[in-house]
């Protein structure tokens, strides 16, 4: 599922490091992505919520 199943012959330590790397990379991508979405539409959403329109 994470791509680490391709490391079947690797030691458990290498597999664990691979999972940590994949999770860290995913967190960075989500952080940047959500930041970009917030920059693009954040003020419009807040204005709409504040003004009720």
C-alpha positions as CSV (number, residue, x, y, z in Angstrom):
1,X,0.0,0.0,0.0
2,X,2.8,2.5,0.8
3,X,5.3,0.9,-1.7
4,X,7.3,-0.6,1.1
5,X,5.9,-4.0,0.3
6,X,8.4,-4.0,-2.5
7,X,11.2,-4.3,0.1
8,X,10.3,-7.9,1.1
9,X,13.9,-9.0,1.3
10,X,15.0,-6.0,3.3
11,X,15.6,-6.1,7.0
12,X,12.8,-4.9,9.3
13,X,14.9,-1.8,10.2
14,X,15.1,-0.8,6.5
15,X,11.4,-1.4,6.1
16,X,10.6,0.8,9.1
17,X,12.8,3.6,7.8
18,X,11.0,3.4,4.5
19,X,7.6,3.7,6.1
20,X,8.8,6.7,8.2
21,X,10.2,8.3,5.0
22,X,6.9,7.7,3.1
23,X,4.8,9.2,6.0
24,X,7.1,12.2,6.3
25,X,6.9,12.9,2.6
26,X,3.1,12.6,2.6
27,X,2.9,15.0,5.6
28,X,5.1,17.5,3.7
29,X,3.0,17.3,0.5
30,X,-0.3,17.7,2.5
31,X,1.1,20.6,4.4
32,X,2.1,22.4,1.2
33,X,-1.1,21.5,-0.5
34,X,-3.4,22.6,2.2
35,X,-1.4,25.8,2.6
36,X,-1.9,26.6,-1.1
37,X,-5.6,25.9,-0.9
38,X,-5.9,28.1,2.1
39,X,-4.0,30.9,0.3
40,X,-6.2,30.6,-2.7
41,X,-9.7,30.4,-1.1
42,X,-9.3,31.2,2.6
43,X,-10.2,34.8,2.6
44,X,-13.2,34.3,0.3
45,X,-14.6,31.6,2.7
46,X,-14.0,33.7,5.8
47,X,-15.7,36.7,4.1
48,X,-18.7,34.6,3.1
49,X,-19.0,33.2,6.6
50,X,-18.7,36.6,8.2
51,X,-21.1,38.3,5.9
52,X,-23.6,35.5,5.6
53,X,-23.7,35.5,1.8
